[in-house]
Amino acid sequence: MSTLSFLLEGLRNIGTTGTITRSSPALCTAAIDRIDFATARTIVELGAGDGVITRHILERLHPDGKVIAFEVSEDLCDDMRAIGDPRLVVAQDSAEHIRFWLDKIDADLADHVVSAIPFAALPPELGNRIVNAARDNLRSGGCYNQVHYSLKTKSYYERAFGKVEAKRIYLNLPPAWVLYCKK
Ligand SMILES: C[S@@+](CC[C@H](N)C(=O)[O-])C[C@H]1O[C@@H](n2cnc3c(N)ncnc32)[C@H](O)[C@@H]1O
């Protein structure tokens, strides 16, 4: 999807996209920091958009690995399907249905979860359901990395995971945060 189309998609659905720009290379790199790609085989991505972070994951993912990328917009899912990587499972679904999609690929638990879901724009009940589903389906020792433009919903991750480390990423428009949690 072109940058202009992405901007228009963002404006059309601002209540679910939470942004009109995609993550910069620096933010994508920070979003997948802490993932041990040598051992990871199942990575779950929430709010994948047109796959900008997904591509960074695929570059480093083991040949036998899988990424389940959740996205609710049909157009953005079409962009991800066009990536055409057999390791990518595009889940055109709401992110709380992680268990269903892990079962689909016969995976017990996710090794790591990366999320860019704009929780501040979603109802708190839905946000907490998604974060809890991510935690419940994450293996012990796995990381949960959350991309955000504010720290408004930091308490969601503190409640689910306990300790949360926040890192500011200035090389992004607007400057963003990545919140790192561990199960
Ligand atoms: C801030 S954008 C991030 C896009 C891309 N990952 C990036 O980093 O540029 C958030 C995305 O989350 C998606 N989204 C919102 N609610 C969702 C939900 N309940 N389940 C899955 N995706 C959702 C939106 O459609 C949007 O594409």
The ligand as a Tripos MOL2 file, in Angstrom:
@<TRIPOS>MOLECULE
LIG
   27    29     1     0     0
SMALL
NO_CHARGES

@<TRIPOS>ATOM
      1 C1         -1.0400    1.7070   14.8730 C.3       1 LIG1
      2 S1         -1.5150    0.6210   13.5380 S.3       1 LIG1
      3 C2         -0.0070   -0.3090   13.3920 C.3       1 LIG1
      4 C3          0.2550   -0.8070   12.0110 C.3       1 LIG1
      5 C4          1.6690   -1.3990   11.7950 C.3       1 LIG1
      6 N1          1.8760   -2.5660   12.6250 N.3       1 LIG1
      7 C5          2.7230   -0.3720   12.1070 C.2       1 LIG1
      8 O1          3.4860   -0.5950   13.0660 O.co2     1 LIG1
      9 O2          2.8030    0.6380   11.3920 O.co2     1 LIG1
     10 C6         -2.5890   -0.4750   14.4300 C.3       1 LIG1
     11 C7         -3.3020   -1.5390   13.6270 C.3       1 LIG1
     12 O3         -4.0780   -2.3520   14.5330 O.3       1 LIG1
     13 C8         -5.2560   -2.7700   13.8690 C.3       1 LIG1
     14 N2         -6.2380   -3.1900   14.8770 N.ar      1 LIG1
     15 C9         -7.0520   -2.4020   15.6340 C.ar      1 LIG1
     16 N3         -7.8050   -3.1530   16.4470 N.ar      1 LIG1
     17 C10        -7.4780   -4.4580   16.2240 C.ar      1 LIG1
     18 C11        -7.9060   -5.7060   16.7620 C.ar      1 LIG1
     19 N4         -8.8570   -5.7580   17.7140 N.pl3     1 LIG1
     20 N5         -7.3330   -6.8460   16.3060 N.ar      1 LIG1
     21 C12        -6.3750   -6.7990   15.3260 C.ar      1 LIG1
     22 N6         -5.9300   -5.6400   14.7660 N.ar      1 LIG1
     23 C13        -6.4670   -4.4840   15.2120 C.ar      1 LIG1
     24 C14        -5.6610   -1.5380   13.0490 C.3       1 LIG1
     25 O4         -6.5250   -1.8610   11.9870 O.3       1 LIG1
     26 C15        -4.2830   -0.9950   12.6020 C.3       1 LIG1
     27 O5         -3.9350   -1.4530   11.3160 O.3       1 LIG1
@<TRIPOS>BOND
     1     1     2 1
     2     2     3 1
     3     2    10 1
     4     3     4 1
     5     4     5 1
     6     5     6 1
     7     5     7 1
     8     7     8 2
     9     7     9 1
    10    10    11 1
    11    11    12 1
    12    11    26 1
    13    12    13 1
    14    13    14 1
    15    13    24 1
    16    14    15 ar
    17    14    23 ar
    18    15    16 ar
    19    16    17 ar
    20    17    18 ar
    21    17    23 ar
    22    18    19 1
    23    18    20 ar
    24    20    21 ar
    25    21    22 ar
    26    22    23 ar
    27    24    25 1
    28    24    26 1
    29    26    27 1
@<TRIPOS>SUBSTRUCTURE
     1 LIG1         1 GROUP 0 **** ****
